[in-house]
Amino acid sequence: MTKLATSLRRAAWVLAGFACLAASSPAWAQETSPSQQTKLDEVVRQAVAEGRSVRAIVRFTDEAARKRGAGMVSHRGGHVRRAFNAVGALCIDVDAATADALAADSGTVSVSIDAQVHSSATGAMWASQSSGADAPRQNLQRGGRSISVAVIDSGVRPHADLPAARIRKFVDFVNGRTAPYDDFGHGTHVAGIVAGSGAASLFLEDPYVGAAPDVDVVALKVLDRTGAGRTSDVLAALEWVAANHTTYNIRVVNLSLGHPVFEPAASDPLVQAAEALARRGIVVVASAGNLGIDWRDGFPGSGGITSPANGPSVIAVGAVDNKGTHARGDDSVPGYSSRGPTRFDLLVKPDLVASAHHVVSLAAPESYLFEKFPGLHVNPQPGAVTQYMTLSGTSMAAPLVAGTAALILDANPRLTAATVRAVLEFTAQQLPDTNLLTQGAGSVNAQGAVRLAGLIKPGTEVGQIWLQSRN
């Protein structure tokens, strides 16, 4: 191992420690008050400089400051769209002068663009399956029963592999509909990687089964028919999880979406909302992004991790190409998978990588992806209704890790979110000839993670042995 690799590895462990410490911070607390200029993220700052109106998310130090900010917006002819209590914020439409005036107020923490978010998937034309996802189910008899995973995406269409009875709740932040649906198709595919039972492909020697086929899904729709959405809708979904996680036993959240990083993690409202869930003990998993290729030269480049995956307590997952085999010896990280360090904060990311290239999962007939890209269809029974499709991207990697996290919690329900992350990273298997800023701790090892989780004694006093005997 080179000196650079050694130092990066040490940095990763230090950062992991800071991520655990962050769990005790109050949601609205800020270490320092940034200057007026640095309160504006780079997109809002440019809009103000050019005199353009903006749709922004403004965070405040306390409720009094938020009320004062709302009054300023209304008085100046702006519009308050929505309030977010978990991060002390307002989503607003204002002109440049009002955005500047808000930044000048001592009670304003940050003014961030209400950025468009997009799914982190790309089309692929060959079928494959995930390395190691079925080992815990077959060898350790774990499926995630009684646990719910919140899939914040484009919705979920009921499927033979994921019937409506296993979709415990559906909330539509885009169109306000109440029955589960998915007009883009991405969310259904992602949910299948987490929780698909393989019912429609059991006749195959190797059925298309998700990582945790016994978990329930809470589907929160924030992406529209084209796979695009607003940060404010994702914030609303995260806040919904914060308010309802006990009711539905939501232990894991999957975010196969994101936007480019425009500011440090400490002022990014999407990151802070995700961090707030982590402080509640919920495991938050996010796709690292598909910005691994530097557009200037066409080669893999650094700094492409997207928000909210750049959050210290968020498990950022990059992609692995498993070459269509279950053996790990030929695995590699494809060029599109975003590399670290994170922009502004220079954190070591991604945290893990997982199989994500040419992955077969559930199709949503009549959805945008299904109708526009018939080449992605996978039909193991010619002439039958198409039940599956194949996609690639870090969107597919995150749900494999989210499902594995659910299996870990099935094996040991008392583990904290920080411990789940530590187990995932400790048991990950490093890929050869791949640096830390490309693969993080390594490729997720579901069987090893679940086995280790079952040996941990959560109530052990400091200084005592915290692993149970294998006997």
Summary of the structure (lengths in Angstrom):
residues: 471
radius of gyration: 21.5
end to end distance: 35.5
largest distance: 69.6
contacts: 1824
relative contact order: 0.15
helix: 33%
strand: 21%
